[in-house]
Amino acid sequence: MKRIVVVAAVAGLGLTGLGATSAQAASPSAGPAGGFNPAALSWHTCPADFVKTVHDLYDALYPVSKIVQCAELSVPMDYAKPQGKKITLQLTRTPHTGKGEAKGDIVVNPGGPGGGGALFGPRVFAQNSAPMRDAYNVIGFDPRGVGMSVPALTCDPNYTNAPRPDYGTGDRKSVATWLKLSKGYAEACAKADATGLLNHIKTIDSVNDMESIRRALGSKKLDYYGASYGTYLGSAYATVYPKTVGKMVLDGNVGPSDAWYDANLNQDIQFDINIDYYFGWIAKYDSVYHLGTTQKQVRSYFYDLRAKLKNKPVYYTDPDSGQTIAVGPDELTDVILNAGYRRSQAVWHGYAAGLSAYKSGDTATFAQTFGAQTTGGADDNGYAVYLGVQCTDVQWPLSWKKWQRDNERINSKHPFETWGNAWYNAPCLFWPAKAGKPVNIGHTRDLPRNILMFQSTADAATPYAGALDMHRRLKGSRLVVQDGDRTHCIVHRGSAQVDAYFDAYFLRGERPEQSTVHVPQLGDPTPPSSASAKTLSGAGSQQAARLKADVIR
C-alpha cells in the first residue's frame, strides 16, 4: 500500500491493522449502493492549474494535458441514506486515441488511502503503451475527502513543521511527547470535520463510490487498475459487487488478514531490510559518496547522523524566498525512506549525495535534500484521509501497552522505521469516529475468477506474504511475481515482461496459464556518470528531496 512520504510527512504507508481475527468479520451485504442512481457524467475542460500540473508531471511521456477532461459526481455521504446529504467526487478522463469507440474505461486508484487519483489517471494513461492508449479511456478520481473532491479533509497543516520531536525508541519521554501530539491531531480532525465525513470514509464507502462511478460511466462492468491500497479497494469491490467486475489488475498487494495494525509492523521489518540494502549500494560507490566501503560503515554513519540531529538539527534559510527549512532525525528518516520503495537512480543518488554533502560540510545541500519547512504549514489532506480510512476500517488496539510491546519487539532488530511508523498511526488510539468491520475479502458468491495480480518479493510497503494471502483469497486469480525486486508496484516500472502481461490482459483478455509466474528483477541503478557529492546542490537537490517513492503518484 502506500506510504506517502513527502518531505516532512511523518511515517505511514497506507497500512495498519487489527489482524486475522478482525479480517474474518462478516462482509457488508452485497450491493449497499443499490438505492442510489447517479446522474450521467458531464465532461468538461479541467481547471487551468490542474492542467498545468498534468503538463509539468507527465507530458514528457505523452501530451496528456492537451486531452484530459474533468467531471464531478454527486454521491451520498451515507449510502444507507441515498437521498440524504451529498458530497462531490472529482473525476478525470484521459480519452483513448484510437478511432471509433473505446474498448472500455479503466478506473484507476493510486493507493493511500489518501492518495489523489485525479492526477493518477493521466499518469497511467501517459505510461501506457501506444496500443493501450488507443484502446482505453483512463478514469481517475479523487476519493471522498481527497484533493479536489468536496469536502476535502485537512486537520492541522502545522503538524509536520520541522524539526519535529525525535521518534525515539519507546523511551518514556518520546512516548509521552508523541502520545500528546497524536491525541492533539485526532482532536484537530474532530474539530475540522464540520460535515460528519469522518463517520463515512471507510473503504466500504469508497467501494460504493466506485459502483456509483461505474453506473455514471454507463459501463456494464468495471475495468480497474489499483496500486497499493488500491488493491485492497479493488478486492473489496470484487467481494461486494462480484457480478459487475470486468477486468481487474491489482499491483503491490495488501495482505487482507493484516488490515491494518499488523500490516504496519510487517512493513517495518522489510523497510529496515531494504534500507540496509541501500546502504550497501552506497558503499559500493564509495568513490562517489565517501560514506564507507561497507554496508556496516554506511549504516553506522546514518545512525550516528540521526543521533546527532536529535540534539543539533540543521537549519537553512533560502536567500531568495526567505523560507527556513530544517532537518532533524525525523525529517531525515521520512525522506530517505523513499529509497526503500523502489530502485531509482534519481532517488538513490540524490539521497546519497545529500548525506555526502553533510559529511563534507555542505549543510545547504543536505538541508535542501532532506529538510522541511519550519513555519507556514503544509497540506495534510492525504495524511488526514489516510487516518480517516484506516482508523475506522477496523478497530485498532486501544491498549498502549500492546503498541509499546509490539514496537519494542520489532525495533530491537529492525530500528529504521518502526517508531516513526508507530507515531504515524498513533492518532488511531484517539480517533473521534467509530470503527467498523472490514470487508471479508474473497468471501462471497460469484467471486470473479479473472483477476490479475502483480507483486515484487521484497516490496516493503506491501510485503510479499500479504500478496500471497490476497492471492489465496481471490480464488482463480493469477499472480505475476518479480523475484528479488524491491519495487513497490511493478507495472510501468521498467520491466518489459511485466508490462507485456498487463497489456495482454487488457487488450486480449489473456492471463498466464499457471497460478503464479515469475519474472526476473531489474538491476540496481548506478550513479550518474558525472556524479559527485554536490551533483544535486541547489534546486536539483530540492527536486530530489521531493521525489516521492513514486509508488502511486
C-alpha positions as CSV (number, residue, x, y, z in Angstrom):
1,M,0.0,0.0,0.0
2,K,1.2,3.2,0.0
3,R,3.2,5.0,2.3
4,I,3.3,8.5,1.2
5,V,6.3,10.2,2.5
6,V,6.6,13.7,1.2
7,V,9.2,15.9,2.7
8,A,8.2,16.3,6.3
9,A,5.4,13.8,6.4
10,V,5.7,11.6,9.4
11,A,5.7,7.9,8.7
12,G,3.0,5.6,7.4
13,L,2.2,3.6,4.4
14,G,-1.3,3.2,4.0
15,L,-1.4,0.1,6.1
16,T,-2.2,-0.7,9.6
17,G,-4.3,-3.4,11.2
18,L,-6.0,-5.5,13.8
19,G,-5.0,-8.9,12.5
20,A,-6.6,-12.0,11.2
21,T,-9.5,-12.1,13.7
22,S,-11.0,-8.8,12.6
23,A,-10.4,-9.6,9.0
24,Q,-12.8,-12.5,9.3
25,A,-15.7,-10.3,10.2
26,A,-18.8,-10.7,8.1
27,S,-18.8,-8.7,4.8
28,P,-21.3,-6.0,4.4
29,S,-24.4,-7.1,2.4
30,A,-23.8,-7.1,-1.3
31,G,-25.0,-4.0,-3.1
32,P,-25.3,-1.4,-0.4
33,A,-25.3,1.3,-3.0
34,G,-28.3,-0.2,-4.7
35,G,-30.6,2.6,-3.6
36,F,-28.7,5.3,-5.4
37,N,-28.8,6.1,-9.1
38,P,-26.1,8.6,-10.0
39,A,-26.5,11.2,-12.8
40,A,-24.6,10.7,-16.0
41,L,-21.2,12.5,-16.1
42,S,-20.7,15.8,-17.8
43,W,-17.1,16.1,-19.0
44,H,-15.5,19.5,-19.4
45,T,-12.2,21.3,-19.5
46,C,-10.2,20.9,-16.3
47,P,-9.1,23.9,-14.2
48,A,-6.0,25.6,-15.6
49,D,-3.8,24.9,-12.6
50,F,-4.7,21.2,-12.7
51,V,-3.9,21.1,-16.5
52,K,-0.5,22.8,-15.8
53,T,0.3,20.3,-13.1
54,V,-0.5,17.4,-15.5
55,H,1.7,19.1,-18.2
56,D,4.6,19.5,-15.8
57,L,4.4,16.0,-14.4
58,Y,3.5,13.8,-17.4
59,D,3.7,15.5,-20.8
60,A,7.3,14.3,-21.2
61,L,5.8,10.8,-21.5
62,Y,2.7,11.8,-23.6
63,P,0.9,15.1,-24.1
64,V,-1.9,14.2,-21.7
65,S,-2.6,17.7,-20.6
66,K,-4.0,18.5,-24.0
67,I,-6.7,15.9,-23.8
68,V,-7.5,15.3,-20.1
69,Q,-11.1,16.1,-19.1
70,C,-12.9,16.6,-15.7
71,A,-16.3,15.8,-14.3
72,E,-17.9,16.0,-10.9
73,L,-20.1,13.2,-9.4
74,S,-22.5,13.7,-6.6
75,V,-22.8,10.7,-4.3
76,P,-24.4,10.2,-0.9
77,M,-22.3,10.8,2.1
78,D,-24.1,7.9,3.7
79,Y,-25.3,5.2,1.3
80,A,-27.7,4.0,3.9
81,K,-29.5,7.3,3.2
82,P,-29.2,7.5,-0.6
83,Q,-31.4,10.6,-0.8
84,G,-29.7,12.4,2.1
85,K,-26.7,14.7,2.2
86,K,-24.4,14.6,-0.9
87,I,-20.7,15.0,-1.4
88,T,-18.8,15.5,-4.6
89,L,-16.1,13.3,-6.2
90,Q,-13.7,14.8,-8.7
91,L,-13.1,12.6,-11.7
92,T,-10.8,12.9,-14.7
93,R,-10.9,11.1,-18.1
94,T,-8.0,10.8,-20.4
95,P,-9.7,9.6,-23.6
96,H,-8.4,6.9,-25.9
97,T,-6.5,7.9,-29.0
98,G,-7.8,5.2,-31.4
99,K,-10.6,5.5,-33.9
100,G,-14.1,4.7,-33.1
101,E,-15.4,3.8,-29.6
102,A,-13.0,3.0,-26.8
103,K,-12.6,-0.7,-25.7
104,G,-13.6,0.5,-22.3
105,D,-13.0,2.8,-19.3
106,I,-10.2,1.7,-16.9
107,V,-10.9,3.2,-13.5
108,V,-7.7,3.6,-11.5
109,N,-6.7,4.2,-7.9
110,P,-3.2,5.1,-6.7
111,G,-3.3,3.8,-3.2
112,G,-3.0,5.5,0.2
113,P,-5.6,5.7,1.5
114,G,-5.4,9.4,0.9
115,G,-3.8,9.3,-2.5
116,G,-5.2,11.7,-5.0
117,G,-6.5,9.8,-8.1
118,A,-7.5,12.7,-10.4
119,L,-3.8,13.1,-11.3
120,F,-3.2,9.3,-11.3
121,G,-5.5,8.9,-14.3
122,P,-3.4,11.0,-16.7
123,R,-0.2,9.4,-15.3
124,V,-1.4,5.8,-16.0
125,F,-2.5,6.9,-19.5
126,A,0.9,8.5,-20.2
127,Q,2.7,5.5,-19.0
128,N,0.5,3.0,-21.0
129,S,1.8,1.6,-24.3
130,A,0.5,3.0,-27.5
131,P,-1.9,0.1,-28.1
132,M,-3.3,0.7,-24.6
133,R,-3.7,4.4,-25.2
134,D,-5.5,3.7,-28.5
135,A,-7.9,1.2,-26.8
136,Y,-8.9,2.6,-23.4
137,N,-10.1,5.7,-21.7
138,V,-8.5,6.0,-18.2
139,I,-10.7,7.3,-15.4
140,G,-9.0,8.8,-12.3
141,F,-10.9,10.0,-9.3
142,D,-10.1,11.8,-6.0
143,P,-11.7,9.5,-3.4
144,R,-14.0,11.1,-0.9
145,G,-12.3,13.7,1.3
146,V,-9.3,13.9,-1.0
147,G,-7.9,16.6,-3.3
148,M,-10.5,18.3,-5.4
149,S,-13.4,16.2,-4.1
150,V,-15.7,18.2,-1.8
151,P,-15.4,18.3,1.1
152,A,-11.6,17.8,1.3
153,L,-10.4,17.0,4.8
154,T,-7.5,18.7,6.5
155,C,-6.8,18.8,10.2
156,D,-3.6,20.5,11.2
157,P,-1.3,21.9,8.5
158,N,1.3,22.7,11.1
159,Y,1.6,19.2,12.4
160,T,4.7,18.4,10.2
161,N,6.6,21.7,10.8
162,A,10.2,20.8,11.3
163,P,12.1,19.8,13.3
164,R,9.6,17.5,15.0
165,P,10.3,15.7,18.3
166,D,12.5,12.7,17.9
167,Y,10.5,9.5,17.3
168,G,12.6,7.8,19.9
169,T,12.9,4.1,20.7
170,G,9.9,3.7,23.0
171,D,11.6,5.6,25.8
172,R,9.3,7.4,28.4
173,K,10.0,10.9,27.1
174,S,9.3,10.3,23.4
175,V,6.2,8.2,24.2
176,A,4.7,10.9,26.4
177,T,5.5,13.6,23.7
178,W,4.1,11.7,20.8
179,L,1.0,10.4,22.6
180,K,0.2,14.0,23.4
181,L,0.8,15.1,19.8
182,S,-1.2,12.1,18.4
183,K,-4.2,12.9,20.7
184,G,-4.0,16.5,19.6
185,Y,-4.1,15.6,15.9
186,A,-7.1,13.4,16.4
187,E,-8.9,16.2,18.3
188,A,-8.0,18.6,15.5
189,C,-9.6,16.3,13.0
190,A,-12.8,16.1,15.1
191,K,-12.9,19.9,15.1
192,A,-12.2,20.2,11.3
193,D,-14.9,17.7,10.4
194,A,-17.8,20.1,10.0
195,T,-19.8,17.8,7.7
196,G,-19.5,14.4,9.5
197,L,-17.4,12.9,6.8
198,L,-15.2,11.0,9.3
199,N,-18.1,8.7,10.0
200,H,-18.4,7.8,6.3
201,I,-14.9,7.4,5.0
202,K,-14.3,3.7,5.3
203,T,-13.1,1.5,2.5
204,I,-16.7,0.3,2.0
205,D,-17.8,3.9,1.4
206,S,-15.2,4.2,-1.4
207,V,-16.3,0.7,-2.7
208,N,-19.8,2.1,-3.1
209,D,-18.4,5.2,-4.7
210,M,-16.7,3.1,-7.3
211,E,-20.0,1.4,-8.0
212,S,-21.6,4.9,-8.5
213,I,-18.7,5.8,-10.8
214,R,-19.4,2.6,-12.9
215,R,-23.0,3.5,-13.2
216,A,-22.4,7.1,-14.0
217,L,-20.0,6.0,-16.8
218,G,-22.7,3.8,-18.2
219,S,-20.4,0.7,-18.0
220,K,-21.9,-2.8,-17.6
221,K,-18.7,-3.9,-16.0
222,L,-16.0,-2.1,-14.0
223,D,-12.5,-2.4,-15.5
224,Y,-10.0,-1.4,-12.8
225,Y,-6.3,-0.9,-12.1
226,G,-5.4,-0.4,-8.4
227,A,-2.0,0.1,-6.9
228,S,-1.0,-0.4,-3.2
229,Y,-4.1,0.4,-1.0
230,G,-5.9,0.4,-4.4
231,T,-5.5,-3.4,-4.3
232,Y,-7.5,-3.6,-1.1
233,L,-10.1,-1.2,-2.5
234,G,-10.3,-3.3,-5.7
235,S,-10.6,-6.6,-3.9
236,A,-13.2,-5.2,-1.6
237,Y,-15.2,-4.1,-4.7
238,A,-14.9,-7.5,-6.2
239,T,-16.2,-9.0,-3.0
240,V,-19.2,-6.7,-2.6
241,Y,-20.0,-6.3,-6.3
242,P,-18.7,-9.6,-7.9
243,K,-21.1,-9.6,-10.8
244,T,-20.0,-6.2,-12.1
245,V,-16.3,-6.8,-12.2
246,G,-14.8,-6.7,-15.7
247,K,-11.0,-6.8,-15.9
248,M,-9.2,-6.1,-12.7
249,V,-5.4,-5.6,-12.1
250,L,-4.0,-5.4,-8.5
251,D,-0.5,-4.2,-8.2
252,G,1.5,-4.2,-4.9
253,N,-1.0,-6.1,-2.9
254,V,-2.2,-5.6,0.7
255,G,-2.5,-8.6,2.9
256,P,-6.2,-8.5,3.9
257,S,-5.7,-10.6,7.1
258,D,-3.4,-7.8,8.4
259,A,-5.6,-4.8,7.9
260,W,-4.4,-2.6,9.4
261,Y,-2.3,-2.7,12.7
262,D,-0.3,-5.8,11.9
263,A,0.4,-4.6,8.4
264,N,2.5,-1.7,9.7
265,L,4.6,-4.0,11.9
266,N,5.3,-6.2,8.8
267,Q,6.3,-3.1,6.8
268,D,8.8,-2.1,9.5
269,I,10.8,-5.3,9.0
270,Q,11.0,-5.1,5.3
271,F,11.8,-1.4,5.2
272,D,14.7,-2.0,7.5
273,I,16.0,-4.7,5.2
274,N,15.6,-2.5,2.1
275,I,17.3,0.5,3.7
276,D,20.2,-1.7,4.7
277,Y,20.4,-2.9,1.1
278,Y,20.5,0.7,0.0
279,F,23.4,1.4,2.5
280,G,25.2,-1.5,0.8
281,W,24.6,0.2,-2.6
282,I,26.1,3.5,-1.3
283,A,29.1,1.6,0.0
284,K,29.6,0.0,-3.4
285,Y,30.1,3.6,-4.8
286,D,32.3,4.9,-2.0
287,S,34.5,6.6,-4.7
288,V,31.4,8.8,-5.3
289,Y,29.9,9.3,-1.9
290,H,32.7,8.7,0.6
291,L,30.5,7.4,3.3
292,G,32.1,4.0,3.9
293,T,33.3,1.0,1.9
294,T,30.9,-1.5,3.6
295,Q,27.3,-1.6,4.4
296,K,28.1,-1.6,8.1
297,Q,30.1,1.6,7.8
298,V,27.4,3.4,5.9
299,R,24.8,2.2,8.2
300,S,26.8,3.4,11.2
301,Y,27.2,6.8,9.5
302,F,23.5,7.1,9.0
303,Y,22.5,6.2,12.6
304,D,25.2,8.4,14.1
305,L,24.0,11.3,12.0
306,R,20.4,10.6,13.1
307,A,21.5,10.7,16.8
308,K,23.5,13.9,16.2
309,L,20.5,15.6,14.5
310,K,18.4,14.9,17.6
311,N,20.4,17.4,19.6
312,K,21.5,19.6,16.7
313,P,19.1,19.9,13.8
314,V,20.4,21.6,10.6
315,Y,18.7,24.8,9.5
316,Y,18.9,26.6,6.2
317,T,17.2,29.8,5.0
318,D,16.7,30.2,1.3
319,P,18.2,33.6,0.3
320,D,15.6,34.2,-2.3
321,S,12.3,33.2,-0.6
322,G,13.4,33.8,3.0
323,Q,11.9,30.4,3.9
324,T,13.7,28.4,6.6
325,I,13.8,24.6,6.4
326,A,15.2,22.2,9.0
327,V,16.4,18.6,9.2
328,G,16.1,16.7,12.4
329,P,16.2,12.9,12.9
330,D,12.5,12.5,11.8
331,E,12.9,14.5,8.6
332,L,16.0,12.6,7.7
333,T,14.2,9.2,8.2
334,D,11.0,10.2,6.5
335,V,12.7,11.4,3.3
336,I,15.3,8.7,2.9
337,L,12.5,6.1,3.5
338,N,11.7,6.7,-0.2
339,A,14.8,4.7,-1.1
340,G,13.1,1.7,0.4
341,Y,10.2,1.8,-2.1
342,R,12.0,1.3,-5.4
343,R,15.2,1.3,-7.2
344,S,15.6,4.7,-8.8
345,Q,18.8,6.5,-9.9
346,A,17.3,9.9,-9.1
347,V,16.2,8.9,-5.6
348,W,19.2,6.7,-4.7
349,H,21.8,9.1,-6.0
350,G,20.0,12.2,-4.7
351,Y,19.9,11.0,-1.1
352,A,23.4,9.5,-1.1
353,A,24.7,12.8,-2.4
354,G,22.7,14.7,0.3
355,L,24.3,12.5,3.0
356,S,27.7,13.0,1.5
357,A,27.2,16.8,1.4
358,Y,26.7,16.8,5.2
359,K,29.9,15.0,5.7
360,S,31.8,17.5,3.5
361,G,30.3,20.4,5.4
362,D,27.8,21.4,2.7
363,T,24.8,21.8,5.0
364,A,22.8,23.8,2.5
365,T,22.7,20.9,0.1
366,F,21.9,18.5,2.9
367,A,19.0,20.6,4.2
368,Q,17.6,21.1,0.7
369,T,17.7,17.3,0.2
370,F,16.1,16.3,3.5
371,G,14.6,19.4,5.0
372,A,11.0,20.5,5.7
373,Q,9.5,23.9,6.4
374,T,9.7,25.2,9.9
375,T,6.7,27.5,9.7
376,G,3.7,28.0,7.4
377,G,2.3,24.5,7.5
378,A,1.8,22.0,4.7
379,D,-1.2,20.3,3.0
380,D,-2.0,17.4,5.4
381,N,-5.1,16.3,3.3
382,G,-3.5,12.9,2.4
383,Y,-2.5,12.2,6.0
384,A,-5.9,13.2,7.4
385,V,-7.7,10.9,5.0
386,Y,-5.2,8.1,5.5
387,L,-6.1,8.1,9.1
388,G,-9.8,8.7,8.5
389,V,-10.0,5.4,6.5
390,Q,-7.6,3.2,8.4
391,C,-8.7,4.2,11.9
392,T,-12.3,3.4,11.1
393,D,-12.0,0.4,8.7
394,V,-11.2,-1.8,11.8
395,Q,-10.9,-1.2,15.5
396,W,-7.2,-0.6,16.4
397,P,-5.8,-1.9,19.7
398,L,-6.8,0.6,22.3
399,S,-4.1,-0.5,24.8
400,W,-0.9,1.5,24.5
401,K,0.8,-1.4,26.3
402,K,0.2,-3.6,23.3
403,W,1.6,-0.9,20.9
404,Q,4.7,-0.4,23.2
405,R,5.3,-4.2,23.5
406,D,4.9,-4.9,19.7
407,N,7.0,-1.9,18.6
408,E,9.8,-2.6,21.1
409,R,10.0,-6.2,19.8
410,I,10.3,-5.1,16.2
411,N,12.6,-2.2,16.9
412,S,15.1,-4.4,18.7
413,K,16.0,-6.0,15.3
414,H,14.7,-3.5,12.8
415,P,15.1,0.0,14.1
416,F,15.0,2.1,10.9
417,E,11.3,2.8,10.6
418,T,9.5,1.1,13.5
419,W,8.8,4.0,15.8
420,G,8.2,6.5,13.0
421,N,5.6,4.3,11.6
422,A,4.0,3.8,15.1
423,W,3.7,7.5,15.6
424,Y,2.3,8.0,12.1
425,N,-0.6,5.8,13.1
426,A,-0.9,6.6,16.8
427,P,-3.9,9.0,16.3
428,C,-5.9,5.9,15.8
429,L,-5.7,5.4,19.5
430,F,-7.8,8.6,19.9
431,W,-9.8,8.7,16.7
432,P,-13.1,10.5,17.0
433,A,-15.1,8.3,14.6
434,K,-16.4,4.9,15.3
435,A,-14.6,1.9,13.8
436,G,-16.5,-0.7,11.7
437,K,-15.8,-4.2,10.5
438,P,-13.8,-4.8,7.3
439,V,-15.0,-6.5,4.1
440,N,-14.1,-10.2,4.3
441,I,-12.1,-10.2,1.1
442,G,-12.9,-13.0,-1.2
443,H,-15.7,-14.5,0.8
444,T,-18.7,-14.0,-1.5
445,R,-20.7,-15.9,-4.0
446,D,-19.8,-15.4,-7.7
447,L,-16.3,-14.1,-6.9
448,P,-14.8,-13.1,-10.2
449,R,-12.0,-15.6,-11.1
450,N,-10.3,-13.5,-13.7
451,I,-8.2,-11.1,-11.6
452,L,-4.6,-10.5,-12.4
453,M,-2.1,-9.6,-9.7
454,F,1.5,-8.2,-9.7
455,Q,4.0,-8.2,-6.9
456,S,7.7,-8.0,-6.1
457,T,9.1,-10.3,-3.5
458,A,11.0,-7.6,-1.5
459,D,8.3,-5.0,-1.5
460,A,8.4,-3.2,1.8
461,A,5.2,-1.2,1.6
462,T,3.1,-4.3,0.9
463,P,5.2,-7.3,1.9
464,Y,5.1,-10.5,-0.2
465,A,3.4,-12.6,2.4
466,G,0.4,-10.3,2.2
467,A,0.2,-10.7,-1.6
468,L,0.1,-14.5,-1.1
469,D,-2.7,-14.0,1.3
470,M,-4.6,-11.9,-1.2
471,H,-3.9,-14.5,-4.0
472,R,-5.3,-17.3,-1.8
473,R,-8.5,-15.3,-1.1
474,L,-9.1,-14.3,-4.7
475,K,-9.6,-17.8,-6.0
476,G,-8.8,-18.2,-9.7
477,S,-6.5,-15.1,-9.7
478,R,-3.2,-15.1,-11.4
479,L,0.0,-13.7,-9.8
480,V,3.0,-12.3,-11.7
481,V,6.0,-12.1,-9.3
482,Q,9.1,-10.1,-9.8
483,D,11.7,-12.2,-7.9
484,G,14.1,-10.3,-5.6
485,D,12.9,-6.9,-6.6
486,R,12.4,-4.1,-4.0
487,T,9.9,-2.1,-6.1
488,H,6.5,-1.3,-4.6
489,C,4.1,-1.7,-7.5
490,I,5.8,-3.1,-10.6
491,V,3.5,-2.2,-13.6
492,H,5.2,0.6,-15.6
493,R,8.4,0.3,-13.6
494,G,10.8,-0.7,-16.3
495,S,10.1,-4.4,-16.8
496,A,9.1,-5.2,-20.3
497,Q,7.9,-8.6,-19.2
498,V,5.6,-7.2,-16.5
499,D,4.1,-4.6,-18.9
500,A,3.6,-7.3,-21.5
501,Y,1.4,-9.3,-19.1
502,F,-0.5,-6.1,-18.3
503,D,-1.2,-5.3,-21.9
504,A,-2.1,-8.8,-22.9
505,Y,-4.7,-8.9,-20.2
506,F,-6.4,-5.7,-21.0
507,L,-6.1,-5.9,-24.8
508,R,-6.8,-9.6,-25.4
509,G,-8.1,-10.9,-22.1
510,E,-5.0,-13.2,-21.8
511,R,-3.6,-14.3,-18.4
512,P,-0.9,-16.7,-17.5
513,E,-2.0,-20.4,-17.5
514,Q,-0.2,-21.0,-14.2
515,S,-1.5,-19.7,-11.0
516,T,1.9,-17.9,-10.4
517,V,4.6,-16.9,-12.9
518,H,7.9,-15.4,-12.1
519,V,9.9,-12.7,-13.9
520,P,13.5,-11.5,-13.1
521,Q,14.3,-8.5,-11.0
522,L,15.7,-5.3,-12.6
523,G,19.3,-4.3,-11.9
524,D,20.3,-1.7,-9.4
525,P,20.8,1.9,-10.7
526,T,24.3,3.4,-11.0
527,P,25.3,6.9,-10.1
528,P,25.2,9.4,-13.0
529,S,28.5,9.3,-14.9
530,S,29.5,12.7,-13.7
531,A,28.3,12.2,-10.1
532,S,29.9,13.9,-7.2
533,A,28.8,14.7,-3.7
534,K,27.5,18.0,-4.9
535,T,25.7,16.9,-8.0
536,L,22.3,17.8,-6.6
537,S,23.2,21.0,-4.9
538,G,20.7,23.9,-5.0
539,A,17.5,23.4,-7.0
540,G,18.5,19.9,-8.0
541,S,18.7,18.7,-4.5
542,Q,15.3,20.2,-3.7
543,Q,13.8,18.3,-6.6
544,A,15.5,15.1,-5.4
545,A,14.1,15.5,-1.9
546,R,10.6,15.9,-3.3
547,L,10.8,12.8,-5.4
548,K,8.3,10.6,-3.6
549,A,8.6,6.9,-3.6
550,D,6.7,7.1,-6.9
551,V,4.6,4.3,-5.6
552,I,1.4,5.7,-6.7
553,R,1.7,9.1,-8.0
